[in-house]
């Protein structure tokens, strides 16, 4: 553990951890893929990985599809029920970087849904395996094993196939950088996402829930004060934390669809629709998010609306 850091150093370390969280998630995903390959794929296992990959690519490249997925995730009962417990577990991994246990999380749970230790155990170990990282075992019983998340500033995944994972992630980077149009579409998608009402609603809810949890549980830790201050403002830590969390929740939503539904979603076109009503809703929500720099994004929302109707 890094100690005696200045506040700017803590913020930069936390910022780096949150920015790289999806890379850690991806490392866990690839590790699971290579482990399954070495053990021999079970029926439909390869299809599951294949459609996961297609889903993540389409969501990153197609703005209309990203809007559709965000809307579906916001309405999905499983996602709504899990959301608060997941945010809390991720926050705990930042506030208690040496690790926390299922029972400790259960005792302090702020979730409106009544999650028992068994529910939380399944959430961490089974439903979102790539999001969570087991830290060195301190107890034999898996119910009490210490865990962290990909957002933790200290823990990195303990991979079974580190060389294969490293090569696969490097190939992904090379593939993205070698297709300038893909990079342009990813950046455009991110810009459009900034003025999508459903994403802004999710961002506001995420911030409110995270601040509520931290206010009730306390945040006087190595990174707690830094994180609490950054979540109250419109900072890169808030925006990236939410974006990565939303991506992980979206993958979980997609995995819950039947195979035929997955195939249909991958084949269907999703033309972008953005109306003046969307722009007005985005304007109102941006005012809720922050009064700073609001007119720049507000004008962008209106400009995009006018050019697309």
C-alpha positions as CSV (number, residue, x, y, z in Angstrom):
1,X,0.0,0.0,0.0
2,X,1.2,3.5,-0.9
3,X,1.2,5.8,2.2
4,X,2.1,9.4,3.0
5,X,0.9,10.6,-0.4
6,X,-0.2,14.2,-1.0
7,X,-3.8,14.9,-1.9
8,X,-2.9,15.6,-5.6
9,X,-0.9,12.3,-5.6
10,X,-3.9,10.4,-4.1
11,X,-6.2,11.9,-6.7
12,X,-3.9,11.0,-9.6
13,X,-3.5,7.4,-8.3
14,X,-7.3,7.1,-7.9
15,X,-7.8,8.7,-11.4
16,X,-5.4,6.1,-12.9
17,X,-7.1,3.3,-11.1
18,X,-10.6,4.3,-12.4
19,X,-9.4,5.0,-15.9
20,X,-7.8,1.5,-16.2
21,X,-10.7,-0.3,-14.5
22,X,-12.2,-1.6,-17.7
23,X,-8.7,-2.8,-18.8
24,X,-8.7,-4.9,-15.6
25,X,-12.3,-6.1,-16.3
26,X,-11.1,-7.0,-19.8
27,X,-8.1,-8.9,-18.4
28,X,-10.4,-11.0,-16.2
29,X,-12.7,-11.6,-19.2
30,X,-9.8,-12.8,-21.4
31,X,-8.4,-14.9,-18.6
32,X,-11.7,-16.7,-18.3
33,X,-11.7,-17.2,-22.1
34,X,-8.2,-18.7,-22.2
35,X,-8.9,-20.9,-19.1
36,X,-12.1,-22.2,-20.7
37,X,-10.1,-22.9,-23.9
38,X,-7.5,-24.9,-22.0
39,X,-10.1,-26.9,-20.2
40,X,-12.2,-27.5,-23.3
41,X,-15.2,-25.4,-24.0
42,X,-18.5,-26.5,-22.6
43,X,-21.6,-26.4,-24.9
44,X,-22.4,-22.8,-26.0
45,X,-19.5,-21.4,-23.9
46,X,-17.6,-20.2,-27.0
47,X,-20.8,-18.6,-28.3
48,X,-21.2,-16.7,-25.1
49,X,-17.7,-15.2,-25.4
50,X,-18.2,-14.5,-29.1
51,X,-21.5,-12.6,-28.5
52,X,-19.9,-10.7,-25.5
53,X,-17.2,-9.4,-27.8
54,X,-19.7,-8.5,-30.6
55,X,-21.9,-6.7,-28.1
56,X,-19.0,-4.6,-26.6
57,X,-17.8,-3.6,-30.1
58,X,-21.3,-2.6,-31.4
59,X,-22.0,-0.7,-28.2
60,X,-18.8,1.3,-28.6
61,X,-19.2,2.0,-32.3
62,X,-22.9,2.5,-32.9
63,X,-24.5,5.5,-31.1
64,X,-28.1,4.3,-31.7
65,X,-27.3,0.9,-30.2
66,X,-25.6,2.5,-27.2
67,X,-28.8,4.5,-26.5
68,X,-30.9,1.5,-26.9
69,X,-28.8,-0.5,-24.5
70,X,-28.7,2.3,-21.9
71,X,-32.5,2.6,-22.1
72,X,-33.0,-1.2,-21.6
73,X,-30.5,-1.4,-18.7
74,X,-32.3,1.5,-16.9
75,X,-35.7,-0.3,-17.2
76,X,-34.4,-3.8,-16.4
77,X,-35.6,-5.0,-13.0
78,X,-32.5,-7.2,-12.4
79,X,-30.2,-4.3,-13.2
80,X,-32.2,-1.9,-11.0
81,X,-32.2,-4.4,-8.1
82,X,-28.4,-5.0,-8.3
83,X,-27.2,-1.5,-9.0
84,X,-27.0,-0.1,-5.4
85,X,-25.3,-3.2,-4.0
86,X,-22.8,-3.2,-6.9
87,X,-22.0,0.5,-6.4
88,X,-21.5,-0.1,-2.7
89,X,-19.2,-3.1,-3.3
90,X,-17.1,-1.0,-5.8
91,X,-16.9,1.9,-3.4
92,X,-15.8,-0.4,-0.6
93,X,-12.9,-1.7,-2.8
94,X,-11.7,1.9,-3.0
95,X,-12.3,2.9,0.6
96,X,-11.0,-0.4,2.0
97,X,-8.2,-1.4,-0.4
98,X,-6.9,-4.2,1.8
99,X,-10.1,-6.0,1.0
100,X,-13.5,-6.5,2.5
101,X,-15.7,-9.6,3.0
102,X,-19.2,-10.4,2.0
103,X,-20.3,-10.4,5.6
104,X,-18.7,-7.0,6.2
105,X,-20.5,-5.6,3.2
106,X,-23.8,-7.2,4.3
107,X,-23.6,-5.6,7.8
108,X,-23.1,-2.1,6.3
109,X,-25.3,-2.5,3.2
110,X,-27.3,0.7,2.3
111,X,-29.2,-1.0,-0.5
112,X,-32.9,-0.6,-0.6
113,X,-33.2,-4.2,-1.7
114,X,-32.6,-6.7,1.1
115,X,-29.5,-8.5,0.0
116,X,-28.5,-11.4,2.2
117,X,-24.9,-12.7,2.5
118,X,-25.9,-15.4,0.0
119,X,-27.2,-12.8,-2.5
120,X,-24.0,-10.7,-2.2
121,X,-21.8,-13.8,-2.5
122,X,-23.5,-14.7,-5.8
123,X,-23.3,-11.1,-7.0
124,X,-19.6,-10.9,-6.4
125,X,-18.4,-14.4,-7.2
126,X,-20.9,-15.5,-9.9
127,X,-22.9,-12.7,-11.5
128,X,-20.1,-10.2,-12.0
129,X,-16.9,-12.3,-12.0
130,X,-14.8,-9.9,-14.1
131,X,-15.7,-6.9,-11.9
132,X,-14.3,-8.4,-8.7
133,X,-10.9,-9.5,-7.6
134,X,-10.1,-12.0,-4.9
135,X,-7.3,-10.7,-2.7
136,X,-5.0,-13.2,-0.9
137,X,-7.0,-15.7,1.1
138,X,-7.1,-15.0,4.8
139,X,-9.9,-17.4,5.6
140,X,-10.6,-20.9,4.2
141,X,-14.4,-20.4,3.9
142,X,-15.2,-18.8,0.6
143,X,-18.1,-16.9,2.2
144,X,-15.6,-14.9,4.2
145,X,-12.9,-14.5,1.5
146,X,-11.6,-11.0,1.0
147,X,-12.4,-9.4,-2.3
148,X,-11.8,-6.1,-4.1
149,X,-13.0,-4.7,-7.4
150,X,-11.4,-3.5,-10.6
151,X,-11.8,0.1,-9.3
152,X,-9.4,-0.5,-6.4
153,X,-6.2,1.6,-6.6
154,X,-4.2,-1.3,-5.2
155,X,-5.3,-4.6,-6.4
156,X,-4.8,-6.0,-9.9
157,X,-6.2,-9.3,-11.2
158,X,-4.3,-12.4,-10.4
159,X,-4.4,-14.0,-13.8
160,X,-4.0,-17.7,-14.7
161,X,-2.9,-16.9,-18.3
162,X,-1.0,-13.6,-18.0
163,X,1.0,-13.9,-21.2
164,X,-2.0,-14.8,-23.3
165,X,-4.1,-12.0,-21.8
166,X,-1.3,-9.5,-22.4
167,X,-1.0,-10.4,-26.0
168,X,-4.8,-10.3,-26.5
169,X,-5.1,-6.9,-25.0
170,X,-2.2,-5.6,-27.0
171,X,-3.8,-6.9,-30.2
172,X,-7.0,-5.1,-29.3
173,X,-5.2,-1.8,-28.9
174,X,-3.3,-2.3,-32.2
175,X,-6.5,-3.2,-34.0
176,X,-8.3,-0.1,-32.7
177,X,-5.4,2.3,-33.5
178,X,-5.0,0.8,-37.0
179,X,-8.6,1.7,-37.9
180,X,-8.8,5.5,-37.7
181,X,-12.5,5.4,-38.6
182,X,-13.2,3.2,-35.7
183,X,-11.5,5.6,-33.4
184,X,-13.5,8.5,-34.9
185,X,-16.7,6.6,-34.3
186,X,-15.8,5.8,-30.7
187,X,-15.0,9.4,-30.0
188,X,-18.2,10.5,-31.8
189,X,-20.2,8.0,-29.8
190,X,-18.7,9.4,-26.6
191,X,-19.7,12.9,-27.5
192,X,-23.3,11.9,-28.4
193,X,-23.5,9.9,-25.2
194,X,-22.7,13.1,-23.2
195,X,-26.0,14.6,-24.4
196,X,-28.2,11.5,-24.3
197,X,-30.9,12.0,-21.6
198,X,-31.0,8.4,-20.5
199,X,-27.2,8.5,-19.9
200,X,-27.4,11.8,-18.0
201,X,-30.2,10.3,-15.8
202,X,-28.0,7.4,-15.1
203,X,-25.1,9.6,-14.2
204,X,-27.2,11.7,-11.8
205,X,-28.6,8.6,-10.1
206,X,-25.1,7.1,-9.9
207,X,-23.7,10.2,-8.2
208,X,-26.6,10.4,-5.8
209,X,-26.3,6.8,-4.8
210,X,-22.6,6.9,-4.4
211,X,-22.6,10.0,-2.3
212,X,-25.5,8.6,-0.2
213,X,-23.5,5.4,0.5
214,X,-20.4,7.3,1.4
215,X,-22.2,9.8,3.6
216,X,-23.8,6.9,5.6
217,X,-20.8,4.6,5.8
218,X,-18.1,7.2,6.2
219,X,-15.2,8.0,3.9
220,X,-12.3,8.9,6.1
221,X,-9.7,6.7,4.4
222,X,-6.7,7.0,2.1
223,X,-8.8,7.8,-0.9
224,X,-12.2,8.5,0.7
225,X,-12.0,12.3,1.0
226,X,-10.6,12.6,-2.6
227,X,-13.3,10.4,-4.1
228,X,-16.1,12.1,-2.2
229,X,-15.0,15.6,-3.3
230,X,-14.6,14.5,-6.9
231,X,-18.0,12.8,-7.0
232,X,-19.7,16.0,-5.9
233,X,-18.3,17.9,-9.0
234,X,-18.3,17.1,-12.7
235,X,-14.8,15.6,-12.8
236,X,-13.1,13.0,-15.0
237,X,-13.2,10.6,-12.0
238,X,-17.0,10.9,-11.8
239,X,-17.6,10.6,-15.6
240,X,-15.2,7.7,-16.1
241,X,-16.3,5.8,-13.0
242,X,-19.9,6.0,-14.1
243,X,-19.0,5.1,-17.7
244,X,-17.1,2.0,-16.8
245,X,-19.7,0.9,-14.2
246,X,-22.4,1.4,-16.8
247,X,-20.5,-0.7,-19.3
248,X,-20.1,-3.6,-16.9
249,X,-23.8,-3.4,-16.0
250,X,-24.6,-3.4,-19.7
251,X,-22.6,-6.5,-20.4
252,X,-24.4,-8.2,-17.5
253,X,-27.8,-7.2,-19.0
254,X,-26.8,-8.6,-22.4
255,X,-25.7,-11.9,-20.9
256,X,-29.1,-12.3,-19.4
257,X,-30.7,-12.3,-22.9
258,X,-31.6,-15.6,-24.7
259,X,-29.3,-16.6,-27.5
260,X,-31.9,-15.9,-30.2
261,X,-32.3,-12.4,-28.7
262,X,-28.6,-11.8,-28.8
263,X,-28.4,-12.9,-32.4
264,X,-31.3,-10.5,-33.3
265,X,-29.6,-7.6,-31.5
266,X,-26.4,-8.2,-33.3
267,X,-28.0,-8.3,-36.7
268,X,-30.5,-5.4,-36.3
269,X,-29.6,-1.9,-37.4
270,X,-29.9,0.9,-34.8
271,X,-30.1,4.2,-36.6
272,X,-29.5,7.1,-34.3
273,X,-32.6,9.1,-33.4
274,X,-32.1,12.4,-31.5
275,X,-34.9,14.9,-31.3
276,X,-35.4,18.4,-30.0
277,X,-37.3,16.9,-27.1
278,X,-34.1,14.8,-26.4
279,X,-32.0,18.0,-26.5
280,X,-34.4,19.9,-24.2
281,X,-34.3,16.9,-21.7
282,X,-30.5,16.8,-21.9
283,X,-30.4,20.6,-21.2
284,X,-32.5,20.2,-18.1
285,X,-30.5,17.3,-16.9
286,X,-27.2,19.0,-17.5
287,X,-28.3,21.9,-15.3
288,X,-28.9,19.3,-12.6
289,X,-25.4,17.8,-13.1
290,X,-23.6,21.0,-12.8
291,X,-23.8,24.8,-13.5
292,X,-20.2,24.8,-14.6
293,X,-19.5,24.8,-18.4
294,X,-23.2,24.0,-18.9
295,X,-23.6,26.2,-21.9
296,X,-20.9,24.6,-24.0
297,X,-22.6,21.2,-23.7
298,X,-26.0,22.7,-23.9
299,X,-25.2,24.3,-27.2
300,X,-23.7,21.1,-28.4
301,X,-27.0,19.3,-27.6
302,X,-29.1,21.9,-29.5
303,X,-26.7,21.9,-32.5
304,X,-26.8,18.1,-32.7
305,X,-30.6,18.2,-32.5
306,X,-31.0,20.8,-35.2
307,X,-28.6,19.0,-37.6
308,X,-30.2,15.6,-37.2
309,X,-33.9,16.4,-37.6
